[in-house]
């Protein structure tokens, strides 16, 4: 490797890597705790996709923080949080989240939060359209959170979005408002709903602009400065790889790319800046909303997993569907998302089961498959192939070393590694951040 330029500190020269955290299932894998655990080692934490449909729960010194839009590192002093250009930002939801954290003693100012000037805004009309579409879809609904994420991304791709920087020049915003309303009012007429009045939308934007603009920054340049200074950057993904708009269980997916490659695009950095990719997976599987779920359990076991794991969506409050660990799916997301290591969470939820099953493949029309088919109809017809493991009676909850784990729990984790073809580098044994077993520090890759 060539010598480092003394005037240009590079991540590899500093003996460390930046880290991307992505979900390896359908979201809700426990990313919040892992990102918080890693943020202590990072200087900057960046959100790079999604919106306030993501929910992260942090438990710090007995206090629970529930975040939706803000990066998890924002609750820790001395850390810079960045909302990247790949995120869609609801200014009103952001203001409410900042106010809620203030009530818990966490101050959010431009000193610790910056928002990309070219991030797309979620407007009230996006939320309304999201909900109207779900209502009209009936049994065919996708299962969105109804928070306007999808419609905002549609306007971004349709080149009619209003972005954070547009709030600086409200006097010249009129034509952009007219352009977006031509599209949305046509949709609203088709749904039998009243049109949005341009003056009303302008009033809303004028009122919210002073709350958002102090945080605005040229974040791609800020991140480049951080990179050159040898700062550790943690890229925080939302949802999970199986909800990726390209690689997930389409159409039951989110409206953005959730795999690690999006960290570069959604933050405005080069792909070489993105270092170690840490995937988060539960020791079992959950899903919120509609869509295929090969290992779903609708019996007492599934109910027990949900009760023990407190499986309710942070954002929606909806009960999560629960099932056994699907090694076939996780192996697939590891390859698609470029995951280097897995953080396995909620191992303690499996304590006390006499036997534990793991999906190792599928049967489709009499033939075995070792991947999830892309077709919606085929996904509905597949049947899981299970391996059965002996459970353990002793508890794993709160364990912080391998020696504290029951022998059968260790065997379970080791076999999971073989099945997914990827090492387990972190093991979480409770919601408390310190109840974590570290096999390999991602920042020291």
C-alpha positions, -999 to +999 in steps of 0.1 A: +000+000+000+014+034-009+024+058+019-002+082+032+000+118+023+007+136+057-016+164+046-045+140+037-054+116+065-073+086+051-094+061+070-071+032+062-040+053+072-056+058+106-059+021+111-097+020+111-127+017+089-159+036+086-189+014+093-223+010+076-251-006+096-280-022+077-309-045+085-305-080+072-342-089+075-374-069+072-363-041+096-369-040+134-338-061+140-325-039+168-304-015+148-310+013+173-291-004+202-262-015+179-258+019+163-259+035+198-233+009+210-211+017+179-217+055+181-195+057+212-166+048+190-177+071+161-174+109+156-203+112+132-235+093+126-253+096+093-288+086+082-287+080+045-322+068+034-358+064+045-377+089+066-396+089+099-412+056+091-381+041+107-382+034+144-351+029+167-353+023+204-324+031+226-321+023+263-293+044+280-288+044+317-324+032+322-339+059+300-357+048+268-354+070+237-376+063+207-362+079+175-378+080+140-359+105+118-330+116+139-298+095+137-293+074+169-260+090+178-278+123+184-285+113+221-248+111+229-228+142+237-200+152+214-214+133+184-224+150+151-256+137+136-263+142+099-295+136+079-282+129+044-296+138+010-311+103+006-335+108+035-370+123+030-376+149+057-409+158+073-402+191+090-432+189+113-423+154+124-387+165+129-397+194+151-419+172+172-391+147+177-367+174+187-392+187+212-398+153+226-361+147+231-357+181+248-383+169+273-359+140+281-329+163+285-314+159+251-306+192+234-307+192+195-290+222+180-270+230+148-239+220+169-249+184+169-274+181+139-270+190+102-295+183+074-285+180+037-296+211+017-307+188-011-328+164+010-364+161-002-393+174+020-423+154+030-453+177+028-488+173+043-501+163+009-477+134+008-491+120+040-527+124+028-520+107-005-502+078+013-533+072+035-558+077+007-541+051-014-540+026+013-576+031+021-585+027-016-564-005-020-585-025+004-572-060+008-544-052-017-528-026+005-490-026+008-490-019+046-472+014+046-469+036+077-490+062+060-464+089+067-459+101+031-426+084+025-434+068-008-452+098-024-423+120-014-398+097-031-421+096-062-419+134-064-382+133-060-378+109-089-405+128-109-383+160-105-411+180-088-400+177-052-395+206-028-362+203-011-347+218+021-328+245+003-360+257-014-371+271+020-344+297+018-361+315-011-398+314-003-404+344-026-394+323-056-410+290-045-444+297-062-437+280-095-423+249-077-455+247-056-476+251-087-457+223-104-461+198-076-498+207-072-506+200-109-496+164-102-512+160-068-544+178-074-550+155-105-546+125-082-568+140-056-596+147-081-593+111-092-598+099-056-627+122-051-609+145-027-607+183-026-577+200-042-548+215-022-548+253-023-514+267-032-517+295-007-523+270+021-492+250+012-471+282+010-483+292+044-473+259+059-439+261+044-434+296+055-442+287+091-419+257+093-389+271+074-374+289+105-374+256+124-356+237+097-332+261+081-308+265+110-298+228+106-292+230+068-257+224+056-237+212+026-234+178+042-214+161+014-187+187+019-189+184+056-185+146+054-155+150+030-139+172+056-145+146+083-131+119+061-099+139+054-095+146+091-096+109+099-129+110+117-148+078+123-181+079+104-210+056+112-237+052+084-270+043+099-296+025+077-333+022+083-357-007+076-340-038+063-325-053+031-357-073+024-376-040+021-352-027-005-371-012-035-350-034-059-339-064-039-368-068-014-401-087-015-415-063-041-441-048-040-443-051-003-412-030+002-402+006+012-396+033-013-358+036-011-328+014-014-319+000+020-287-020+011-253-007+021-245+007-014-271+034-007-249+048+022-226+064-004-253+077-026-276+089+002-248+107+020-229+122-009-196+103-004-176+081-027-180+043-024-145+039-009-155+060+021-180+032+030-160+006+049-171-023+070-207-034+065-224-047+096-257-064+091-282-067+119-304-098+123-326-111+150-321-147+163-356-153+149-376-133+123-402-106+124-421-085+099-445-056+101-473-052+075-482-072+045-461-094+023-445-129+021-430-144+053-420-180+047-413-189+084-442-170+099-457-188+129-494-182+137-495-206+166-486-204+203-449-204+195-453-173+173-473-156+200-447-165+226-419-150+204-439-118+201-446-115+238-411-122+249-396-100+223-421-071+228-427-072+191-445-040+184-435-014+158-417+016+173-434+040+148-467+023+141-474+004+173-485-025+152-478-061+164-451-077+144-455-111+127-431-136+142-414-167+130-382-189+131-348-176+118-346-178+080-310-186+072-318-187+035-331-152+034-303-137+056-276-154+034-292-138+004-293-103+019-257-107+030-247-112-006-269-085-020-260-059+007-223-068+008-224-075+045-191-083+062-204-094+096-236-099+114-248-085+148-272-111+161-298-096+184-324-109+209-308-142+215-324-142+250-359-144+235-351-180+226-343-190+262-364-219+274-376-234+241-373-272+240-364-270+203-356-242+179-361-244+141-341-227+114-351-224+077-323-238+055-341-237+021-375-237+003-396-261-017-413-246-047-436-268-069-417-299-058-382-285-063-357-272-037-346-236-038-317-220-019-329-184-025-361-164-023-377-162-058-383-127-071-418-133-083-447-124-060-467-155-068-437-178-063-430-162-030-465-170-019-462-207-028-428-215-013-426-238+018-397-236+043-374-265+049-363-266+086-335-279+106-344-285+143-320-276+171-320-286+208-330-256+229-315-244+262-330-240+296-304-216+311-307-179+304-286-159+279-301-126+290-275-101+301-245-122+290-214-102+281-189-130+273-191-163+255-184-181+287-217-169+302-238-185+274-253-220+276-235-245+255-265-251+232-268-213+226-232-212+215-238-241+191-269-224+177-249-192+170-220-211+154-243-231+132-261-199+121-227-186+110-222-217+088-257-215+073-255-177+064-218-180+053-209-149+074-194-144+109-214-132+138-193-103+150-216-089+177-241-107+199-269-088+218-284-105+248-308-077+260-320-042+251-293-027+275-264-015+254-237-031+276-253-065+273-233-072+241-207-097+233-181-084+209-161-108+187-147-082+163-148-044+165-161-032+130-142+001+134-109-018+136-114-039+105 
